[in-house]
Amino acid sequence: MNRATTFLLLSISAFSIGLSGCGAETPEAGPAVSSVATTVANNEAASRETKSAARPKTTKGPEALPLNGDPMLLLSEDEIRDGWIQLFDGQTFAGWTPNNDVDWHITDDGLIEASQGDPGLLLTNVPFADFELRCDYWVAKDGNSGIFLRCVPDPTNPTKDCYEFNIFDSRDKFGTGSLVGRTEPTAKSLGEEKWRTAVVKVEGNHFTASLDGAPVLDFKDESKNLLTSGRIGLQKNAGLVKFRNVFVKPLGTKSIFNTKDLAGWHSVAGSKSEFTVTDEAISVSNGPGFLESDEAWSDFALQFEAKTNGDGLNSGVFFRLIPGTKKAPSHGYELQIENVFANDDRTQPKDNAGTGAIFRRTKSRWVVPNDHEWFNMTLIAHGPRFAVWVNGFQVTDWEDTRPGDPNPRRGSKVEAGPISLQGHDPTTDLSFRNLRVATYPAAE
């Protein structure tokens, strides 16, 4: 499968609190995809050659349009293994929803653009708690935009409903690099009508940011209005704004496998599978059977690496389980692992599932990985919403709208449950490593 090896991250727009700006003529767009070193230096963004399939031009509003050709895998292997995922795939608005009628659209060179409509946001469908965000943005002269952090779907007050990293050079108070209504930037860093790279890090009550490698923000929220999680949003307030290379890395993940033995895990009664530790990985062979965690999680981000050591093998990672028994070993949601597709078309996964699907609930939009190769998976489970990335590319965005039920096989379950690794049948031969979880703060 063709893969693009270019990279990097995110930027966004400013909040509507009576501010105004005016648009400008659009200059020639920069390269479709740029990359910025993980540590941005010398206030410059490094560029990389883009090796991507042609992208469709569309002026349609934000909706999960079908992929045209191979997906754009924009992150390096090291970044993917380090936990980075891409929030924008360069072709569609999969994983995003606007909160009003702003004319969000994707250009033929793979940019998110907007210039018309009342101030509004393009928001991720899942929230994030602690994270690092990187992206490129371009804003017109006197333009007004921003990056919204831990945001509610329809914010009205930037000191209570979100954290707005402002992009508004022509505003003196709470201008570019500030958190609107909360703190001024530590240094001025201005630049309109050119591509800039924003890096924002959010950990607990601590917020730091840089623009083109220069620090502009260092703030601890010690107010009563501390927000601990929420959506990421791109804003169009006034004038033309563009975004590209929108990436995020969940922070605060903790290992749930010590690489030496299966402490913290147990084999479910009746399992025939063999679970061992080899080369710092959990090896699963034979089957059927389940290796279940002793701990349980409700809202979380799970990241791990997996490899199918055979052709067309079937397995899964189960979550929010009812603790397994010999009679009912796997009553939970199943994150599918099966790198099989029909007609040489990765949009046609076997059994209408595919790696990254929530089995029997929704299919993977693209079968990204290959057998016999390590691949990375990220699952965010928050309330009834589930999002999955494979090698940094989002393949699933699904909400369980069924009535609530303690058994996920019968209905929507948001309560905590263990995680288990599946041995599917006698042909099972899989490996798992680098398993880690970040737990979302409890709702207040």
N, C-alpha and C positions, 0 to 999 in steps of 0.2 A: 504494500500500500504506500502511496506517495505520502511524504511527511514534510512539513515545513520546519525548518530548524531556526527560525528567527524568534526574537523574544522582546517583550516586557510590558509594563503595567498601566495603572489606572489614573484618570483624573476626572474632575467633575465641576459642577457649576454653583452659582450663588443664590441665596435665599431671597424670597419676595417679602421684604418688610418695608415697602414704600420706596425701594431703591429703583432707579431707572437707568437706562443706558441706551445707546443707539447703535445700530448695526453699521457695518462698513462693507465695501466691496470685498468679495472673496478673493484672496490672492491664490496663486497656484498652490495646490495642496502638496505637502511633503510626500515622502515615500509612503506607500500603503502600510508598511510595517517597519517600525524601528525597534532597536533594542537598546537597553541601558544596562550597563554592568550591574551586577547585584549590589556592589558598592559603587555608587555613582561618584566619579571623581572629576576634578578640573572643570566642574560646572558645564560639562558637555555631555550630550547623549550620543553614544556610539551607534552607528547604523550597521545593519546586517543585510545581506542579500536575502530577499524573500523567495522561497521556493514553494509557492502555493499554486493550487489550481485556480482557474479563472473564477472570479466571484460575480454573482449576478447583480445587475443594477436594479434597484427598487426604490420607489418613493412611497411604498406602502407603510402604514403605521406599524408600531411594534407588535409583531406576532411571530410565532415560531415558523417561519418560512422554511421550506425544505432545503436541504443542502444541495448545492450544485457542484458535483465533482467531489473530490476528497476533502475531508475537513482540514482546516488549517491548524496544525499542531504547532503552536508558537513558542513553546517553552523548551529549553534544553533538557537533556536527560538528567543532568545534575539538579536543575531547578525542580523538575517533576519529583524526583526522589526526595528532595528537601521539603516537599509539601505544597508547592505552588500549583494553582489552578487558574485557568483563564475564564473570566466572567463573560467575555464577548468572543464569539467564534469567528468574527470577521465577515459572516454571511447572513446571519439571522439574529433575531431578538429572543432566541430560546433562553429561558431563565430570567427574563425581564418583563416588567409590566409598568406602563405609564400611569400617572395619577390624574392626568387630564388630557386635553386634546392638542398638546404641543406636536408639531410636525416632525417627530423623530423619524429618521429614515437612514438607510444604509446606502452609501455611495458605491459607484462601480469600482472604486479602489479600496473598499473595505473599511470605510470610516463611519462612525456614528455622527450624524449631523442634526442640528435643529436651529431654527431662526424665527419661526412664526408661532403665534399663540400666546396665551397668558402664561406667566411664569409657572413652570411645572417640573416634575421629576420623572426620570426613568429609573425604576427601582428594581433591585434584585428580588426574586420571589422568596428567597430564604434569608433569614437574618444571620448576622455574624456577631460574635461576642468580642474576643481578642483576635486581632489580625494585623497583618501588614499588607498595605495596598499600594500598588504602583500603576501609573497610567500616564499616557501622553494626552495633552489637551492643546487646543488652539482656540483663541477667543478674539473676536473682532475688536477694533478700536472702540474704546468706551464700553466694551461688552461687559456683561454681568453674568457670572456663572458660579459654580461651586461644587464641592464634593461633600455629600451628606453621609454622615457616619452614625451608626446605631439609630437609625431613623424610623419613625412610625410612618405608615402609608400616606397620611395626609397631614404633614406638620404645619402648625400655625404659629409656633413660638420657638425660635432657635435656641432659647435658653432652657427649654423644657422637653421639646419633642424630638430633638436631634442634636448633633454637633455638625455645624456647617463650616467646612474648610473653604473659606471664601476665595473666589477668583474674580476680582473687581479692582483693577489697577487704578481707576480714576476716583475711587472712593478713599478719603483720608482716614476716617474712623472705621475700624473693622474692615480694612481692605484686604488685598491678596495676602494669603498666608495666615490670616487670623481665624479664630473660631468665633463666628458672629455672636455678639452679645455676651461673650465669655472672656476672651483674652485677645490682646493685640499680638501681631507677629513679633518675634524677637529681632528680626531684621527685615528690611525692605528687599523685595525681589520682584521686579516688575518685568513685563514683556508681553506685549500684545502683537497679534498678527504674526506669530511664530510658534512653532511647536515647542512645548515645554514638558518636562517630566516631573510629576508629583509623586512623592513617596511618603505615605502616612502610616504611622504605627500606633496602634491602639492596644494598650495593655492595662486592664483594670481601670483606674482613674487617671492613667498617664497617657498623654497624647503628644507625640512628636511628629515632625514633618520636615521635609526638605523640598526645595525646588531646584532642579538641575544640579543636585548635589550640595546645595548650600542650605544649611539649617535655617528654618524660618519659624519653628514652633516648638515649644517645650512647656507643657501645661499639665497641671494636676487638678482635676475637678474635685474639690473638697466641699462642694455645695450639696444641698439636700436634693438637687435635681440630677444627681448622677444617673446616667443610663448605662446599663451593663450589656445590652445587646440590642440589635435592630438591623434594619436593612441598609444596604449601601445604595446611594442614589446619585445620579448625574442630573444636573439642573440646567435648564434653559431659562434664564431670566430676561435678559435683553441682549439683542444682537446675535450674530452667528456664533455658534460654538461647535467644536468638533472634538471627538475622542477616538483614541485607538489604543491598542496594547493594554487592555484592562485586566489586571491580574491581582490575585489575592492569595495570601498564605495564612491559614488558620494558625493561631498561636495557642500556647497553653496545653498542647497535646502531651499526654503522659503514656509511657509504654505500658502495654498490658501483656507483654511477653518478655521474659528476662533473658532470652537467647540461650539459656543453659538447660532448662528443664521445663516441665509443664506445671510448675507451681502456679496457683491461681486458676487452674483449669481442671476439669474432670470429664471422663468419658461417660456419656449418658448410658444408663442401664440398657442392656440388650445390643449395644453396638458391636458390630463385627469389624469395623475399621481399625486399622493400626495407626496410632498417633505417636510419633517419635520426634526427637529433636536432632537434626543433622545440619551441620555447617550454619548454626545460628538461625535455623529456620524450622518451622513446624512441618513435618512431613506427614501427609495423609495418604494412606493406601488401603486398598481393599474396601469393602463396604457391603451394606449400608452402615452408617454410624455417625455419631456427632460428638465433637469435643466442645464442651460448654464452659463458659467463663463462670467463676464463682461470683463475680460482681455483676450488677445490673445497671443499666443506663436508660434514661428517658429521652431527653433532648441532648444531642451530642453531634460531634464531628468525628468520624472514624476514618483513619487513613492506614493503608497497608500496601504491601507488595505481594503479588501472587504469581505463580507459574504453573501451567499445566504441562506435566512431563509425559505427554502422550497426545495423540491426535484425537480431536473431537471429544475431549473429556468433559464431563458434567459435574459441577459442584455448586456450592453456594455458601454465603455467609448469612446466617439467620440472626435477627435482632428483635428486640422487644418481645422476646419469647415468654411463653409460660414455661417455667422450668421443666426440662424434659424428663419423661418417664419412659419405661420400656414400651408402654402402650401408645404414648403420644410424645415422641422424641423431639418434634420440631414444629410446634404450634406457634409460629411467629411469622414476621415478614421475611422474605428471602431475597437477598441481593444475589442475583444470578451470576454464575461464571460458566460460560460456554461459548467458545470462540468459533462458532459454526454459523455459516450463512449460505444462502441459496443463490444459484445463478451468477456466481462470481460477483455478487452485489452485497456489499456490507450493510446496506439498508434493509436487507431481508434476513434477519436472524432466524435461526432454527427455532421452531415451536413458538414463534412470535415473541421471543424473549431476548436472548443474547446477553453477553457480558455487560453488566451495569443495569439491567432491567430489574424491576421489582416483580419477581416471577408471579404469573397469573394476574397481575394487576396492570402492568404497562410494559411495553417493549423498549429496548435500547434503540435510539435513533441511528446509531452507527456502531458496528462491531469493530472497535478500534484495535484490540490486541491480537497477537498471533500465538498459537501453541508453541511451547518450548522456549518462550521468551518471558523474562520478568516484566510485569506491567504493574502500574500503580493505580489504586482506586481510592477515591474520596467519597464518603457518604455523609450527607448532612440530613439528620432526622430531627425535625423541629415541629412539635405538635403533629398535625396530620399531613405535613408537607415533607417531601423527600426529594433530594437532588443528588445526582451521582455524576462524578467525573472519572474518566478512564484516561490515564496518561495526560491529565490536565484538561481534557476536552469533555464538556458536559454532554452526557448521553441520556439522562433522565431528569425530568422535572414533573413531579406528580403529587397531587393532593388526594388523600383518601377521604372521599365524601360520604362513605357509608356510615350508617349509624354506629355509635360507639359500642364496643364489645370488648370484654377482657381477652378474647381469643382473636388475634389478627386474621385468622382464616375466615372468620364470620363477619367481622366489622372493623371499624377504625379503632386502633388502640394507641393511646398516647402515654400510658403509664410505663414505668421502667420495666425492663426485662433483660435477661442475659443475652450474650452473643454466643453463637456456636458456629464451628467450622464443619462442613458436611463431607462425609465420605459417601458418595452416591451409589456406587455399585462395585462389583469385583474388579473392574478396570481402573478404578480411581487411583490416581498417582499425581498428587498436587503438593506444592510447597507454599508456605506463607511466612513472611518475615516483616520486621519493622512495623508491627501492629501497635497503634497508638490511638488514644481517644482524648478529645477535649470536651469537657462537659459544660453545657450552657448554664449560666446562673439561674437559680430558681426564680420564677416569676414572683414579683412583689405583690 
